[in-house]
Amino acid sequence: MSFIEKGQYTLVWSFVLEYENSRNPFIDRKDHIESVSSLCREVVEPNKEIKATAKSIMEKSSAKERDALHLACAIYNKCDYFITCDDRFIRTINNNEYLLKNLIGDIKLFYPIDFLRKEIDIDVIE
């Protein structure tokens, strides 16, 4: 988070994140995620292009609708990275990379720990 606060990376918020967090039954987690959203400089709103991209992602992989919407928001916003703890989703996208390459472009999907290790080149103790 310090890299985001220093402006080295830009955190993007989306309507999908807003929806999911609004349904979070764990108040502490919900509040924490809401506080993280205040670090976001960009907000992705729903539109037809995002919905069409999400549909294409689902058709070319076994991605679930909400996961596809998350990635479609990143694609729409031309993000460099898509960071998630959802290992099933990362595997799904990686297993269908050849079908999705034209949609995803150069976005790199990472687990948070792997992002820190590979992109920021720091050692992370698990």
N, C-alpha and C positions, 0 to 999 in steps of 0.2 A: 504494500500500500504506500510505502514511502516513495517508491519510484513514481507512482501516480501523483502523489501530493507534490513532488518536485517537478512534475510536468514531463518526465521522461517517457511516460506512456499515457494514453488517453483511455479512460474507462468509458464504455458505452452502455447506456441503459436502454431497455426496450419495453414496449407494451406487454410483451410476453413475461418479462421479469416482474413487471408491475402486477400483472394478473396473478402469477404464481405466488408472489409474496403476499398479496391480499388474502390468499387462501391458506396461508401458513398458520397452523394451529399453535405453534410454539411462539409465544409472545416475545421471549428473549431473542430468538433467532430472527423473528420478523422485524424487531426493532433494530437489530444489528444490520440486517440487509438494507433496511431503510436508511440507516446512517451511512452505509457504503454508497448508496445511490446518490448521496449529496456530493460525492467526489466525481460524478459523471459530468462531463462537459457536453456530451451529445446524447440526445434521446431519439430513438427510432420509433416513429408512429406507424400504425398499421396502414397498409396500402395494397393495391391490387398486385403490384410487382412482387412484393414480399410473399403474398399468398400464392402466387403462381410459382415462384421459386421453391417455396416449401412443398408444394404439390409435386414438382419435378423431383425434389430430393426424395420424397416418399415413394414415388414411382420407380426410381432408380436404385433404391435401397430398401431395407426393412425398417427405416427410421420411423419413429412415432411422430404424430402430428406436431406436438409441442416442441419436441427436439428439432424437428425440421424447421419450425418457425424460428426458433432461436438462431439456428445457423443461417437461415434466410435473412434475418435481420443483420447479422454480421456481414454477409455477402453484400446486401444492399448498402450498408454503411462503409463498404470497402475496408473492412478491418484486416489487419495483418495476422492477428491471432484470434483463436477461439479457445478459451480456457474453460474446462469443465471437469468435474469429478466423476462424470458419468462414463465409466469405462466401457459399458455396453455400446453407448452411442459412438464413442471414438472408434471402437472395433468395427461397428457397422459402416461408418463412413470410410475408414481405411480399407475394409474388405471390398468396398464398391468404388474405390478411388478412380479406377479407369472409366467408370460410367458417369462419375460426378465431376471429373476434372474440368469440363467446360463451365460448369456451374460455380464450383468452389474457387477456381482460379488458384491463387497463391496463398490462400489462407492456411495457416498452420494450426492444426488442432493439438492441444496439449492438456495433460494433467497439470495442475498447479505446480507440483514439485518438479516435474520434468521441464516446465517452462523456466523455472528459476535456474535449474541446472544447465540447460542448453542455451537459452537466450541471454541470460544475464551472467552466465559463467560464474556461479557461486556454488559452494558446497552447502548442501542442505542436509541436516541431520534428521533422519526419520524417527 
